[in-house]
Amino acid sequence: MNKNEPAGNHQYARSGYAWYVVILLTIAYILSYLDRWVMSLLVELIKADLDLTDTQMGLLLGFAFALFYATMGIPIGWLADRYNRRTIIAIGITLWSAATAAAGLARNYAQLFTTRMLVGVGEATLSPCALSLITDYFPPKSRGRAIAFYTGAVSIGSGIAYLVGGQIIQWAEAQDSLSLPVVGEIRPWQVVFIIVGLPGLLIAALMATVREPKRTGTAATAEMAAEKVGFPTAFRYLTRRWKSFFGVYLAMSMVTIMAYSHAWLPAYFSRTWDWDIPKFSLYNGLALLITGPLSVNFGGWLADRLVTRGRADGPVLVVLAGMWIMVVFSVAFPLMPSAETSFAVYVLTIVGAAMATATAPTALVNIAPGQIRSQTIALFYLTISMIGAIIGPSSVAFFTDFLFEDETAIRYSMALVPAVVGVIALFPALVVRPAYLGQLAERRADAGA
């Protein structure tokens, strides 16, 4: 384990190598979103083969994954603040990639549920370790762009999931029969899981080329005089400053509720507008691949720009702006009068989600002491995953099955979820900024002590 040192004495790695690490971590993040989101394309196929309800599919899309993705983040964050982050990431990539491929061998709901839980465990290793690594590779003035580049994997991975998944489904459905040695005959949706799961094993091997950097920002405070800080101490630190930290957590939780509710987009466009999976996959994949990276990098650039112009709360301002963009257009797009206008308005939600996703981690690492940085990020992902991944997909399914009692009413379920979210979103919009500025001032005082 590397010896920690204050940020002011830290010798950062050469820019070229630092960006190599960011690119490798970003590819891993892209693959994680590919493995995570490809199931949304397969909803109707899996439902038909396994005879499932929308509610059961909602649990697969959200709860099965989020249960361990969220809860494992805390012990993994604890490990990441102490031990080699590169090794933890490599183990995680191997696990989630193998579990995704194993989903292609699932023969029933219980087996599929189990593989989704294992995907959650593996993916829980990535962001707490990756964001901590990036923070130690880049100085504060250029950190926002590096983190924004990394978080751009959210839209890129989702876009590739739709493009690749749609094409694989189209190819697989055109075959007379599909079979594997020993396993025997498999369905088209199973082929998708196997194909998208295997490439991650190569990235896991490439993690051996990443050097573990020295840790920054570990100046002692009254609450954290030691280098090794346990989660109880970290949690006390965060809860005493709950408006700044949990204000960011809550704002992003509202974003993730809406983002995860979009797992029903293929079903919505199919049931409401008769778009088949390949058509929606092509449109949505291109929209995510074009709009997402542009919005992410704009969000990172804007946050850095605001900071350099004296707005120290720039990352938080961008998070809140992205949240409200997503609320407004997530309510609007399901209610549009045609498929084309609905899709065009939906694309604007990608802008809001990408801006918020790009800047929330930057906002947190800028105010978290180095001793608990990974644990802060782990708790962040626990919070937004448990709230977003569980409530988002399941609430759409619940409203469709039990409130409207009609599969074709999915458009109203998808509009209702962000409408409720908009009311809750008023709270972080009002409290987080002044608290965040106060926490920044405290961190500067600690660093100067």
Secondary structure by P-SEA (a helix, b strand, c coil): cbbbbcccccccccaaaaaaaaaaaaaaaaaaaaaacccccaaaaaaaaacccaaaaaaaaccccccccccaaaaaaaaaacccaaaaaaaaaaaaaaaaaaaaacccaaaaaaaaaaaaaaacccaaaaaaaaaaaccccaaaaaaaaaacaaaaaaaaaaaaaaaaaaaaaacccccccccccccaaaaaaaaaccaaaaaaaacccbbbbbbcccccccccccccccaaaaaaaaaaaaaaaaaaaaaaaaaaaaaaaccaaaaaaaaaccccaaaaaaaaaaaaaaaaaaaaaaaaaaaaaaaaacccaaaaaaaaaaaaaaaaaaacccccccaaaaaaaaaaaaaaaaaaaacaaaaaaaccccccaaaaaaaaaaaaaaaacccaaaaaaaaaccccccccaaaaaaaaaaaaaaaaacccccccaaaaaaaaaaaaaaaac
